């Protein structure tokens, strides 16, 4: 079971790099915001799976909850900038 | 730019429902600092994140109505006072700085219990200070970005004017 979790974890880490490509080279601001949110969601899952691997889920669950919260704040702030740029017609 | 009134029913409703739970989670992180990751600083940052959510969705003025910058500065100082005050009480009771076991006769409990309570006390102070400091940093960045600080801008214009006239 542990090797299965490890494989899932490594696979998710590789997927993060695909999202990172969208963040760096994304043609529009919307791509970057959505890709950042996707990276945040994947990091959350990776953290919980690491908790399973180490046998301390409750500890890593706290970290991932705080991470999800800060990720939400960041996405909201980015979306707000996006709206302001769109209102001025330049993005 | 970022301080325009943000009229979005979905975001406002979500944030209004979320903020109490975020603050409750911050108190959990603060109180469980002994057993799980977290503690004073992390709890304070999550409390500040709740305030940042309010500012992002309801706007600059509304956030200032809830917690003014003067109050934030006072809370920051009170947090440091709680931290240093507990430390100096231990010093007065004959121990080292932040030697919580000396608080045992004062709190009428055993020494290990006094250590636990002392750590909770200083972490509460740290959380207050961090929350207020983070909040005022966010608000200061936004106000300088939008040129909201009219007084500072005026003095800067005067200074540049003086420099220009001196050059002439």
Interface residues (C-beta under 8 A of the other chain):
Chain A: X58 X59 X62 X63 X65 X66 X69 X70 X73 X76 X77 X80 X81 X83 X84
Chain B: X1 X2 X4 X6 X11 X22 X25 X29 X32 X36 X37 X38 X42 X46 X49 X52 X53 X56 X57
